[in-house]
């Protein structure tokens, strides 16, 4: 389904249709596919709880270094998990490259 959304979003002659299908593509990309894969990630809830506690600790201590390190680690792990989940759902590397969220990160460092 995501390929249909992406195709229409890119090639429709009508700007409104391109925008609507672009948003549907994004919702499908980030919403549906990741929620179906969430249950397959071991200790997902515990990792989020630990991340939240560490982030709150950094904020309360006004520790910018700990905050930045915690966020950076979380984003890298989330990116890797999201990428794996999307590829397992049938997305291709080219599909992922359409999203600025993926193209801004260097896939070799994750």
N, C-alpha and C positions, 0 to 999 in steps of 0.2 A: 504494500500500500504506500509506503514512504516514497518509492520510486515514482509512483503516479503523481503524488503531491509535488515532488521536486520537479518533475517534467513540466507539469502545468504551471508551476510557479516561475519557471524559467522561460517557457516558450509561448505562453498565452499572449495573444495580441492585445488583450485588455488589461490595463494596469490594475484595475480593481480585482480582477480574478487572480492575477499574479500575486497580489498582496494577500488575499484571502488564503490561497493555497500555500503561500510561503509560511503563513502563520500556522496553518494546519500541519504543514511539514514539521515546523519547529515544535509544536505541541506533541506530535507523534514521536518525534526524535527524543525529546527530553522527558515527556510524561509517560506515555504508555510503555515504551520499551524498557525504561529503567524501573518502573514499578513492578513489572513482571519479573525482572531479574533480581530485585531487592531480596526476595526470600531465599535466593540461592547464595547470597554472600554470608559466609559464616561469621558469627559474632558482630553483625552489622549494628544492632542496637547498642551493644556494649561499647563498640568503638565510638559511636556518636555520643554516648554519655560521657566517656572519658575525654573526648575532644571538647565537649561543652564545659566540663569541670576545669580542664586546663586553661581554656580560653577565659573563663570567669576569673580564675586565679591570676592570670596575667593582667587582666583589666583592673582587678582590685589592687594589685601591687604596682600598677602603672609601669609594668615591665614590657616595653615595646619590643624588645628582642625576643622574649618568650612568646608574645602575641604573634609576631611575624613568623617565627619558626613553626609555631603550632598551625597557623593558617597555611603556610607554605606546604607543610607535610600533609595536611588534610587535602588541599587542592590537588596535589600530585597523586595521592592515593585515589581520590574521587575520580580524577581524570582517567587513571589507569583502569579502575573498575568500570567506569562508564564506557570507555572505549571497548573493553573486553565484552561487556554486556551487549553493546550495540553491534559489534561484529558477530557475536553469537546469534543475534536476532536477524541476521541477514544483511546488515549494512555493509558496504564496502568502504575501503579507505577513502575512495573518491567521495562517497556520501558524507563521510565525516569531514572532509576538507571543505565542504560547502558551508560549514558553520564557523563563524569567526571565533567562537569559543575554542574550537579545536585547532584552527590554523595559527592562533596566537601562541600556542604552546609547542615547544620543540619535542616531538615524539621520541627523539633519541635519548632525552634526559629523563624520561618518565619510565 
